Amino acid sequence: NLVGNLCRHSDYFYDFLLQHGVLSLVVRCASDPDPATRKFACFAIGNAAFHSASLYEALREGVASLVSCLAEPVEKTRSNAAGAIGNLVRNSGLLMDTLVAFG
């Protein structure tokens, strides 16, 4: 939840998250066995993709998990996953092929 909130209002922390490997950890959390972890990981990925396309390449590995989360029983997880997918095409078409491949 911290990462999602750090990215919520600006891209100020994007470089830090990328340089210190935080994004890869968040992406892995999107397929965690714990439902709450998946929900907040989807929230964080969505916010990390919102302000610019600068993190899209680092977030590419999370596309399959986001698509899987669209079928979650928890409504908020589905909503966060759908929002994250939308944000992954908001600023660039860079991930279109990946999204189509998993969609």
Backbone as XML, in Angstrom:
<?xml version="1.0"?>
<chain id="A" units="angstrom">
  <residue number="1" name="ASN">
    <atom name="N" x="0.817" y="-1.189" z="0.000"/>
    <atom name="CA" x="0.000" y="0.000" z="0.000"/>
    <atom name="C" x="0.865" y="1.260" z="0.000"/>
  </residue>
  <residue number="2" name="LEU">
    <atom name="N" x="2.031" y="1.190" z="0.634"/>
    <atom name="CA" x="2.939" y="2.334" z="0.673"/>
    <atom name="C" x="3.366" y="2.736" z="-0.730"/>
  </residue>
  <residue number="3" name="VAL">
    <atom name="N" x="3.763" y="1.767" z="-1.533"/>
    <atom name="CA" x="4.227" y="2.079" z="-2.887"/>
    <atom name="C" x="3.097" y="2.697" z="-3.699"/>
  </residue>
  <residue number="4" name="GLY">
    <atom name="N" x="1.917" y="2.162" z="-3.585"/>
    <atom name="CA" x="0.776" y="2.729" z="-4.298"/>
    <atom name="C" x="0.515" y="4.167" z="-3.913"/>
  </residue>
  <residue number="5" name="ASN">
    <atom name="N" x="0.634" y="4.463" z="-2.644"/>
    <atom name="CA" x="0.411" y="5.839" z="-2.192"/>
    <atom name="C" x="1.564" y="6.767" z="-2.552"/>
  </residue>
  <residue number="6" name="LEU">
    <atom name="N" x="2.794" y="6.257" z="-2.600"/>
    <atom name="CA" x="3.925" y="7.083" z="-3.030"/>
    <atom name="C" x="3.762" y="7.534" z="-4.481"/>
  </residue>
  <residue number="7" name="CYS">
    <atom name="N" x="3.118" y="6.715" z="-5.277"/>
    <atom name="CA" x="2.948" y="7.011" z="-6.708"/>
    <atom name="C" x="1.621" y="7.694" z="-7.017"/>
  </residue>
  <residue number="8" name="ARG">
    <atom name="N" x="0.825" y="7.893" z="-6.039"/>
    <atom name="CA" x="-0.547" y="8.342" z="-6.265"/>
    <atom name="C" x="-0.665" y="9.739" z="-6.872"/>
  </residue>
  <residue number="9" name="HIS">
    <atom name="N" x="0.156" y="10.674" z="-6.435"/>
    <atom name="CA" x="-0.040" y="12.066" z="-6.833"/>
    <atom name="C" x="1.007" y="12.612" z="-7.797"/>
  </residue>
  <residue number="10" name="SER">
    <atom name="N" x="2.117" y="11.909" z="-7.961"/>
    <atom name="CA" x="3.142" y="12.383" z="-8.899"/>
    <atom name="C" x="4.114" y="11.249" z="-9.210"/>
  </residue>
  <residue number="11" name="ASP">
    <atom name="N" x="5.013" y="11.524" z="-10.137"/>
    <atom name="CA" x="6.035" y="10.541" z="-10.496"/>
    <atom name="C" x="7.347" y="10.780" z="-9.740"/>
  </residue>
  <residue number="12" name="TYR">
    <atom name="N" x="7.298" y="11.550" z="-8.686"/>
    <atom name="CA" x="8.481" y="11.946" z="-7.926"/>
    <atom name="C" x="9.328" y="10.745" z="-7.486"/>
  </residue>
  <residue number="13" name="PHE">
    <atom name="N" x="8.714" y="9.656" z="-7.067"/>
    <atom name="CA" x="9.441" y="8.496" z="-6.542"/>
    <atom name="C" x="9.720" y="7.426" z="-7.602"/>
  </residue>
  <residue number="14" name="TYR">
    <atom name="N" x="9.320" y="7.636" z="-8.829"/>
    <atom name="CA" x="9.476" y="6.612" z="-9.864"/>
    <atom name="C" x="10.925" y="6.144" z="-10.004"/>
  </residue>
  <residue number="15" name="ASP">
    <atom name="N" x="11.867" y="7.066" z="-10.122"/>
    <atom name="CA" x="13.271" y="6.680" z="-10.297"/>
    <atom name="C" x="13.783" y="5.869" z="-9.110"/>
  </residue>
  <residue number="16" name="PHE">
    <atom name="N" x="13.446" y="6.289" z="-7.912"/>
    <atom name="CA" x="13.866" y="5.566" z="-6.710"/>
    <atom name="C" x="13.330" y="4.133" z="-6.731"/>
  </residue>
  <residue number="17" name="LEU">
    <atom name="N" x="12.062" y="3.982" z="-7.041"/>
    <atom name="CA" x="11.444" y="2.652" z="-7.059"/>
    <atom name="C" x="12.095" y="1.754" z="-8.098"/>
  </residue>
  <residue number="18" name="LEU">
    <atom name="N" x="12.456" y="2.323" z="-9.221"/>
    <atom name="CA" x="13.096" y="1.562" z="-10.288"/>
    <atom name="C" x="14.529" y="1.193" z="-9.909"/>
  </residue>
  <residue number="19" name="GLN">
    <atom name="N" x="15.287" y="2.158" z="-9.440"/>
    <atom name="CA" x="16.701" y="1.942" z="-9.123"/>
    <atom name="C" x="16.918" y="0.954" z="-7.982"/>
  </residue>
  <residue number="20" name="HIS">
    <atom name="N" x="16.001" y="0.863" z="-7.073"/>
    <atom name="CA" x="16.178" y="0.012" z="-5.899"/>
    <atom name="C" x="15.411" y="-1.309" z="-5.972"/>
  </residue>
  <residue number="21" name="GLY">
    <atom name="N" x="14.887" y="-1.639" z="-7.128"/>
    <atom name="CA" x="14.246" y="-2.931" z="-7.323"/>
    <atom name="C" x="12.888" y="-3.101" z="-6.666"/>
  </residue>
  <residue number="22" name="VAL">
    <atom name="N" x="12.303" y="-2.016" z="-6.233"/>
    <atom name="CA" x="11.017" y="-2.097" z="-5.541"/>
    <atom name="C" x="9.910" y="-2.554" z="-6.487"/>
  </residue>
  <residue number="23" name="LEU">
    <atom name="N" x="9.955" y="-2.092" z="-7.726"/>
    <atom name="CA" x="8.879" y="-2.435" z="-8.670"/>
    <atom name="C" x="8.802" y="-3.931" z="-8.940"/>
  </residue>
  <residue number="24" name="SER">
    <atom name="N" x="9.949" y="-4.585" z="-9.061"/>
    <atom name="CA" x="9.901" y="-6.027" z="-9.321"/>
    <atom name="C" x="9.275" y="-6.773" z="-8.142"/>
  </residue>
  <residue number="25" name="LEU">
    <atom name="N" x="9.499" y="-6.287" z="-6.938"/>
    <atom name="CA" x="8.862" y="-6.901" z="-5.764"/>
    <atom name="C" x="7.351" y="-6.692" z="-5.784"/>
  </residue>
  <residue number="26" name="VAL">
    <atom name="N" x="6.936" y="-5.492" z="-6.142"/>
    <atom name="CA" x="5.499" y="-5.189" z="-6.213"/>
    <atom name="C" x="4.832" y="-6.046" z="-7.285"/>
  </residue>
  <residue number="27" name="VAL">
    <atom name="N" x="5.486" y="-6.176" z="-8.425"/>
    <atom name="CA" x="4.931" y="-6.985" z="-9.515"/>
    <atom name="C" x="4.757" y="-8.435" z="-9.061"/>
  </residue>
  <residue number="28" name="ARG">
    <atom name="N" x="5.725" y="-8.963" z="-8.345"/>
    <atom name="CA" x="5.600" y="-10.336" z="-7.836"/>
    <atom name="C" x="4.434" y="-10.470" z="-6.858"/>
  </residue>
  <residue number="29" name="CYS">
    <atom name="N" x="4.174" y="-9.415" z="-6.109"/>
    <atom name="CA" x="3.069" y="-9.443" z="-5.136"/>
    <atom name="C" x="1.701" y="-9.544" z="-5.808"/>
  </residue>
  <residue number="30" name="ALA">
    <atom name="N" x="1.616" y="-9.175" z="-7.074"/>
    <atom name="CA" x="0.337" y="-9.259" z="-7.788"/>
    <atom name="C" x="-0.100" y="-10.702" z="-8.013"/>
  </residue>
  <residue number="31" name="SER">
    <atom name="N" x="0.802" y="-11.649" z="-7.808"/>
    <atom name="CA" x="0.426" y="-13.064" z="-7.922"/>
    <atom name="C" x="0.637" y="-13.806" z="-6.599"/>
  </residue>
  <residue number="32" name="ASP">
    <atom name="N" x="0.703" y="-13.072" z="-5.520"/>
    <atom name="CA" x="0.883" y="-13.644" z="-4.182"/>
    <atom name="C" x="-0.351" y="-14.467" z="-3.783"/>
  </residue>
  <residue number="33" name="PRO">
    <atom name="N" x="-0.170" y="-15.497" z="-2.964"/>
    <atom name="CA" x="-1.335" y="-16.276" z="-2.513"/>
    <atom name="C" x="-2.324" y="-15.482" z="-1.654"/>
  </residue>
  <residue number="34" name="ASP">
    <atom name="N" x="-1.861" y="-14.423" z="-1.008"/>
    <atom name="CA" x="-2.728" y="-13.644" z="-0.124"/>
    <atom name="C" x="-3.573" y="-12.644" z="-0.918"/>
  </residue>
  <residue number="35" name="PRO">
    <atom name="N" x="-4.900" y="-12.692" z="-0.781"/>
    <atom name="CA" x="-5.778" y="-11.793" z="-1.541"/>
    <atom name="C" x="-5.526" y="-10.303" z="-1.285"/>
  </residue>
  <residue number="36" name="ALA">
    <atom name="N" x="-5.250" y="-9.925" z="-0.054"/>
    <atom name="CA" x="-5.005" y="-8.506" z="0.252"/>
    <atom name="C" x="-3.713" y="-8.024" z="-0.402"/>
  </residue>
  <residue number="37" name="THR">
    <atom name="N" x="-2.715" y="-8.889" z="-0.438"/>
    <atom name="CA" x="-1.450" y="-8.533" z="-1.086"/>
    <atom name="C" x="-1.667" y="-8.293" z="-2.569"/>
  </residue>
  <residue number="38" name="ARG">
    <atom name="N" x="-2.454" y="-9.154" z="-3.213"/>
    <atom name="CA" x="-2.751" y="-8.968" z="-4.643"/>
    <atom name="C" x="-3.502" y="-7.661" z="-4.877"/>
  </residue>
  <residue number="39" name="LYS">
    <atom name="N" x="-4.462" y="-7.372" z="-4.018"/>
    <atom name="CA" x="-5.255" y="-6.143" z="-4.159"/>
    <atom name="C" x="-4.360" y="-4.907" z="-4.114"/>
  </residue>
  <residue number="40" name="PHE">
    <atom name="N" x="-3.489" y="-4.835" z="-3.123"/>
    <atom name="CA" x="-2.640" y="-3.653" z="-2.981"/>
    <atom name="C" x="-1.534" y="-3.611" z="-4.031"/>
  </residue>
  <residue number="41" name="ALA">
    <atom name="N" x="-1.084" y="-4.768" z="-4.496"/>
    <atom name="CA" x="-0.094" y="-4.783" z="-5.576"/>
    <atom name="C" x="-0.701" y="-4.216" z="-6.858"/>
  </residue>
  <residue number="42" name="CYS">
    <atom name="N" x="-1.928" y="-4.582" z="-7.154"/>
    <atom name="CA" x="-2.608" y="-4.033" z="-8.338"/>
    <atom name="C" x="-2.774" y="-2.522" z="-8.217"/>
  </residue>
  <residue number="43" name="PHE">
    <atom name="N" x="-3.099" y="-2.055" z="-7.025"/>
    <atom name="CA" x="-3.212" y="-0.621" z="-6.754"/>
    <atom name="C" x="-1.873" y="0.073" z="-7.012"/>
  </residue>
  <residue number="44" name="ALA">
    <atom name="N" x="-0.791" y="-0.507" z="-6.500"/>
    <atom name="CA" x="0.537" y="0.085" z="-6.657"/>
    <atom name="C" x="0.980" y="0.094" z="-8.116"/>
  </residue>
  <residue number="45" name="ILE">
    <atom name="N" x="0.747" y="-0.993" z="-8.827"/>
    <atom name="CA" x="1.121" y="-1.045" z="-10.243"/>
    <atom name="C" x="0.346" y="0.002" z="-11.028"/>
  </residue>
  <residue number="46" name="GLY">
    <atom name="N" x="-0.923" y="0.115" z="-10.752"/>
    <atom name="CA" x="-1.733" y="1.117" z="-11.442"/>
    <atom name="C" x="-1.242" y="2.524" z="-11.206"/>
  </residue>
  <residue number="47" name="ASN">
    <atom name="N" x="-0.904" y="2.844" z="-9.972"/>
    <atom name="CA" x="-0.410" y="4.186" z="-9.682"/>
    <atom name="C" x="0.986" y="4.413" z="-10.243"/>
  </residue>
  <residue number="48" name="ALA">
    <atom name="N" x="1.797" y="3.369" z="-10.295"/>
    <atom name="CA" x="3.134" y="3.494" z="-10.870"/>
    <atom name="C" x="3.072" y="3.731" z="-12.380"/>
  </residue>
  <residue number="49" name="ALA">
    <atom name="N" x="1.974" y="3.353" z="-12.994"/>
    <atom name="CA" x="1.812" y="3.535" z="-14.439"/>
    <atom name="C" x="1.049" y="4.799" z="-14.798"/>
  </residue>
  <residue number="50" name="PHE">
    <atom name="N" x="0.516" y="5.507" z="-13.826"/>
    <atom name="CA" x="-0.424" y="6.593" z="-14.099"/>
    <atom name="C" x="0.187" y="7.855" z="-14.701"/>
  </residue>
  <residue number="51" name="HIS">
    <atom name="N" x="1.277" y="8.343" z="-14.160"/>
    <atom name="CA" x="1.764" y="9.682" z="-14.502"/>
    <atom name="C" x="2.624" y="9.749" z="-15.756"/>
  </residue>
  <residue number="52" name="SER">
    <atom name="N" x="3.259" y="8.651" z="-16.129"/>
    <atom name="CA" x="4.089" y="8.637" z="-17.336"/>
    <atom name="C" x="4.356" y="7.188" z="-17.732"/>
  </residue>
  <residue number="53" name="ALA">
    <atom name="N" x="4.966" y="7.027" z="-18.886"/>
    <atom name="CA" x="5.302" y="5.692" z="-19.378"/>
    <atom name="C" x="6.694" y="5.254" z="-18.928"/>
  </residue>
  <residue number="54" name="SER">
    <atom name="N" x="7.351" y="6.028" z="-18.096"/>
    <atom name="CA" x="8.745" y="5.754" z="-17.742"/>
    <atom name="C" x="8.951" y="4.415" z="-17.031"/>
  </residue>
  <residue number="55" name="LEU">
    <atom name="N" x="7.938" y="3.873" z="-16.406"/>
    <atom name="CA" x="8.067" y="2.589" z="-15.703"/>
    <atom name="C" x="7.406" y="1.430" z="-16.443"/>
  </residue>
  <residue number="56" name="TYR">
    <atom name="N" x="6.864" y="1.691" z="-17.598"/>
    <atom name="CA" x="6.130" y="0.645" z="-18.318"/>
    <atom name="C" x="6.980" y="-0.605" z="-18.542"/>
  </residue>
  <residue number="57" name="GLU">
    <atom name="N" x="8.213" y="-0.421" z="-18.964"/>
    <atom name="CA" x="9.050" y="-1.589" z="-19.243"/>
    <atom name="C" x="9.257" y="-2.420" z="-17.975"/>
  </residue>
  <residue number="58" name="ALA">
    <atom name="N" x="9.467" y="-1.767" z="-16.858"/>
    <atom name="CA" x="9.647" y="-2.481" z="-15.589"/>
    <atom name="C" x="8.355" y="-3.154" z="-15.133"/>
  </residue>
  <residue number="59" name="LEU">
    <atom name="N" x="7.223" y="-2.619" z="-15.547"/>
    <atom name="CA" x="5.931" y="-3.173" z="-15.146"/>
    <atom name="C" x="5.411" y="-4.240" z="-16.109"/>
  </residue>
  <residue number="60" name="ARG">
    <atom name="N" x="6.074" y="-4.387" z="-17.247"/>
    <atom name="CA" x="5.644" y="-5.356" z="-18.268"/>
    <atom name="C" x="5.458" y="-6.750" z="-17.673"/>
  </residue>
  <residue number="61" name="GLU">
    <atom name="N" x="6.373" y="-7.158" z="-16.803"/>
    <atom name="CA" x="6.308" y="-8.511" z="-16.239"/>
    <atom name="C" x="5.067" y="-8.735" z="-15.366"/>
  </residue>
  <residue number="62" name="GLY">
    <atom name="N" x="4.353" y="-7.677" z="-15.029"/>
    <atom name="CA" x="3.158" y="-7.808" z="-14.211"/>
    <atom name="C" x="1.865" y="-7.950" z="-14.983"/>
  </residue>
  <residue number="63" name="VAL">
    <atom name="N" x="1.934" y="-7.858" z="-16.297"/>
    <atom name="CA" x="0.714" y="-7.887" z="-17.108"/>
    <atom name="C" x="-0.065" y="-9.190" z="-16.915"/>
  </residue>
  <residue number="64" name="ALA">
    <atom name="N" x="0.606" y="-10.320" z="-16.948"/>
    <atom name="CA" x="-0.090" y="-11.608" z="-16.796"/>
    <atom name="C" x="-0.820" y="-11.686" z="-15.455"/>
  </residue>
  <residue number="65" name="SER">
    <atom name="N" x="-0.175" y="-11.220" z="-14.406"/>
    <atom name="CA" x="-0.813" y="-11.240" z="-13.082"/>
    <atom name="C" x="-2.005" y="-10.301" z="-13.022"/>
  </residue>
  <residue number="66" name="LEU">
    <atom name="N" x="-1.877" y="-9.130" z="-13.637"/>
    <atom name="CA" x="-3.004" y="-8.187" z="-13.663"/>
    <atom name="C" x="-4.201" y="-8.794" z="-14.381"/>
  </residue>
  <residue number="67" name="VAL">
    <atom name="N" x="-3.942" y="-9.431" z="-15.502"/>
    <atom name="CA" x="-5.033" y="-10.064" z="-16.256"/>
    <atom name="C" x="-5.677" y="-11.165" z="-15.408"/>
  </residue>
  <residue number="68" name="SER">
    <atom name="N" x="-4.878" y="-11.941" z="-14.706"/>
    <atom name="CA" x="-5.425" y="-12.979" z="-13.822"/>
    <atom name="C" x="-6.278" y="-12.377" z="-12.712"/>
  </residue>
  <residue number="69" name="CYS">
    <atom name="N" x="-5.855" y="-11.227" z="-12.205"/>
    <atom name="CA" x="-6.594" y="-10.574" z="-11.117"/>
    <atom name="C" x="-7.955" y="-10.042" z="-11.561"/>
  </residue>
  <residue number="70" name="LEU">
    <atom name="N" x="-8.180" y="-9.950" z="-12.858"/>
    <atom name="CA" x="-9.495" y="-9.528" z="-13.349"/>
    <atom name="C" x="-10.581" y="-10.542" z="-12.996"/>
  </residue>
  <residue number="71" name="ALA">
    <atom name="N" x="-10.175" y="-11.764" z="-12.685"/>
    <atom name="CA" x="-11.126" y="-12.822" z="-12.326"/>
    <atom name="C" x="-11.178" y="-13.072" z="-10.815"/>
  </residue>
  <residue number="72" name="GLU">
    <atom name="N" x="-10.586" y="-12.203" z="-10.035"/>
    <atom name="CA" x="-10.573" y="-12.349" z="-8.573"/>
    <atom name="C" x="-11.986" y="-12.260" z="-7.994"/>
  </residue>
  <residue number="73" name="PRO">
    <atom name="N" x="-12.246" y="-12.953" z="-6.905"/>
    <atom name="CA" x="-13.552" y="-12.824" z="-6.252"/>
    <atom name="C" x="-13.725" y="-11.483" z="-5.519"/>
  </residue>
  <residue number="74" name="VAL">
    <atom name="N" x="-12.626" y="-10.848" z="-5.152"/>
    <atom name="CA" x="-12.684" y="-9.575" z="-4.424"/>
    <atom name="C" x="-12.851" y="-8.430" z="-5.427"/>
  </residue>
  <residue number="75" name="GLU">
    <atom name="N" x="-13.966" y="-7.717" z="-5.305"/>
    <atom name="CA" x="-14.297" y="-6.644" z="-6.254"/>
    <atom name="C" x="-13.199" y="-5.590" z="-6.359"/>
  </residue>
  <residue number="76" name="LYS">
    <atom name="N" x="-12.629" y="-5.174" z="-5.248"/>
    <atom name="CA" x="-11.618" y="-4.115" z="-5.256"/>
    <atom name="C" x="-10.349" y="-4.571" z="-5.967"/>
  </residue>
  <residue number="77" name="THR">
    <atom name="N" x="-10.013" y="-5.839" z="-5.867"/>
    <atom name="CA" x="-8.852" y="-6.362" z="-6.590"/>
    <atom name="C" x="-9.111" y="-6.303" z="-8.087"/>
  </residue>
  <residue number="78" name="ARG">
    <atom name="N" x="-10.304" y="-6.721" z="-8.501"/>
    <atom name="CA" x="-10.660" y="-6.637" z="-9.928"/>
    <atom name="C" x="-10.602" y="-5.197" z="-10.412"/>
  </residue>
  <residue number="79" name="SER">
    <atom name="N" x="-11.132" y="-4.294" z="-9.623"/>
    <atom name="CA" x="-11.137" y="-2.877" z="-9.978"/>
    <atom name="C" x="-9.716" y="-2.322" z="-10.083"/>
  </residue>
  <residue number="80" name="ASN">
    <atom name="N" x="-8.872" y="-2.644" z="-9.118"/>
    <atom name="CA" x="-7.483" y="-2.177" z="-9.155"/>
    <atom name="C" x="-6.738" y="-2.748" z="-10.354"/>
  </residue>
  <residue number="81" name="ALA">
    <atom name="N" x="-6.980" y="-4.021" z="-10.658"/>
    <atom name="CA" x="-6.317" y="-4.644" z="-11.807"/>
    <atom name="C" x="-6.765" y="-3.992" z="-13.111"/>
  </residue>
  <residue number="82" name="ALA">
    <atom name="N" x="-8.056" y="-3.756" z="-13.251"/>
    <atom name="CA" x="-8.575" y="-3.113" z="-14.465"/>
    <atom name="C" x="-8.019" y="-1.700" z="-14.608"/>
  </residue>
  <residue number="83" name="GLY">
    <atom name="N" x="-7.973" y="-0.961" z="-13.508"/>
    <atom name="CA" x="-7.407" y="0.385" z="-13.540"/>
    <atom name="C" x="-5.940" y="0.370" z="-13.913"/>
  </residue>
  <residue number="84" name="ALA">
    <atom name="N" x="-5.201" y="-0.590" z="-13.379"/>
    <atom name="CA" x="-3.777" y="-0.705" z="-13.695"/>
    <atom name="C" x="-3.573" y="-1.000" z="-15.173"/>
  </residue>
  <residue number="85" name="ILE">
    <atom name="N" x="-4.370" y="-1.899" z="-15.716"/>
    <atom name="CA" x="-4.256" y="-2.213" z="-17.143"/>
    <atom name="C" x="-4.554" y="-0.972" z="-17.978"/>
  </residue>
  <residue number="86" name="GLY">
    <atom name="N" x="-5.568" y="-0.230" z="-17.606"/>
    <atom name="CA" x="-5.869" y="1.015" z="-18.309"/>
    <atom name="C" x="-4.716" y="2.000" z="-18.240"/>
  </residue>
  <residue number="87" name="ASN">
    <atom name="N" x="-4.086" y="2.099" z="-17.082"/>
    <atom name="CA" x="-2.966" y="3.021" z="-16.927"/>
    <atom name="C" x="-1.737" y="2.583" z="-17.713"/>
  </residue>
  <residue number="88" name="LEU">
    <atom name="N" x="-1.616" y="1.293" z="-17.981"/>
    <atom name="CA" x="-0.481" y="0.797" z="-18.760"/>
    <atom name="C" x="-0.581" y="1.149" z="-20.239"/>
  </residue>
  <residue number="89" name="VAL">
    <atom name="N" x="-1.687" y="1.713" z="-20.660"/>
    <atom name="CA" x="-1.808" y="2.217" z="-22.037"/>
    <atom name="C" x="-2.143" y="3.707" z="-22.051"/>
  </residue>
  <residue number="90" name="ARG">
    <atom name="N" x="-2.214" y="4.312" z="-20.894"/>
    <atom name="CA" x="-2.593" y="5.722" z="-20.757"/>
    <atom name="C" x="-1.609" y="6.676" z="-21.425"/>
  </residue>
  <residue number="91" name="ASN">
    <atom name="N" x="-0.311" y="6.408" z="-21.290"/>
    <atom name="CA" x="0.714" y="7.342" z="-21.748"/>
    <atom name="C" x="1.505" y="6.870" z="-22.957"/>
  </residue>
  <residue number="92" name="SER">
    <atom name="N" x="1.294" y="5.629" z="-23.374"/>
    <atom name="CA" x="2.068" y="5.075" z="-24.485"/>
    <atom name="C" x="1.458" y="3.743" z="-24.910"/>
  </residue>
  <residue number="93" name="GLY">
    <atom name="N" x="1.719" y="3.361" z="-26.132"/>
    <atom name="CA" x="1.290" y="2.061" z="-26.632"/>
    <atom name="C" x="2.359" y="0.995" z="-26.472"/>
  </residue>
  <residue number="94" name="LEU">
    <atom name="N" x="3.395" y="1.282" z="-25.707"/>
    <atom name="CA" x="4.538" y="0.390" z="-25.539"/>
    <atom name="C" x="4.148" y="-1.035" z="-25.148"/>
  </residue>
  <residue number="95" name="LEU">
    <atom name="N" x="3.157" y="-1.192" z="-24.313"/>
    <atom name="CA" x="2.796" y="-2.520" z="-23.804"/>
    <atom name="C" x="1.592" y="-3.149" z="-24.500"/>
  </residue>
  <residue number="96" name="MET">
    <atom name="N" x="1.144" y="-2.552" z="-25.576"/>
    <atom name="CA" x="-0.048" y="-3.073" z="-26.263"/>
    <atom name="C" x="0.106" y="-4.533" z="-26.676"/>
  </residue>
  <residue number="97" name="ASP">
    <atom name="N" x="1.236" y="-4.885" z="-27.278"/>
    <atom name="CA" x="1.432" y="-6.270" z="-27.718"/>
    <atom name="C" x="1.387" y="-7.243" z="-26.538"/>
  </residue>
  <residue number="98" name="THR">
    <atom name="N" x="1.989" y="-6.851" z="-25.436"/>
    <atom name="CA" x="1.990" y="-7.703" z="-24.244"/>
    <atom name="C" x="0.582" y="-7.859" z="-23.690"/>
  </residue>
  <residue number="99" name="LEU">
    <atom name="N" x="-0.149" y="-6.771" z="-23.629"/>
    <atom name="CA" x="-1.525" y="-6.827" z="-23.125"/>
    <atom name="C" x="-2.411" y="-7.694" z="-24.011"/>
  </residue>
  <residue number="100" name="VAL">
    <atom name="N" x="-2.266" y="-7.566" z="-25.297"/>
    <atom name="CA" x="-3.062" y="-8.372" z="-26.226"/>
    <atom name="C" x="-2.693" y="-9.851" z="-26.083"/>
  </residue>
  <residue number="101" name="ALA">
    <atom name="N" x="-1.416" y="-10.134" z="-25.903"/>
    <atom name="CA" x="-0.969" y="-11.522" z="-25.777"/>
    <atom name="C" x="-1.566" y="-12.205" z="-24.547"/>
  </residue>
  <residue number="102" name="PHE">
    <atom name="N" x="-1.746" y="-11.465" z="-23.470"/>
    <atom name="CA" x="-2.287" y="-12.050" z="-22.243"/>
    <atom name="C" x="-3.785" y="-11.842" z="-22.094"/>
  </residue>
  <residue number="103" name="GLY">
    <atom name="N" x="-4.363" y="-10.979" z="-22.922"/>
    <atom name="CA" x="-5.775" y="-10.651" z="-22.792"/>
    <atom name="C" x="-6.639" y="-11.597" z="-23.522"/>
  </residue>
</chain>
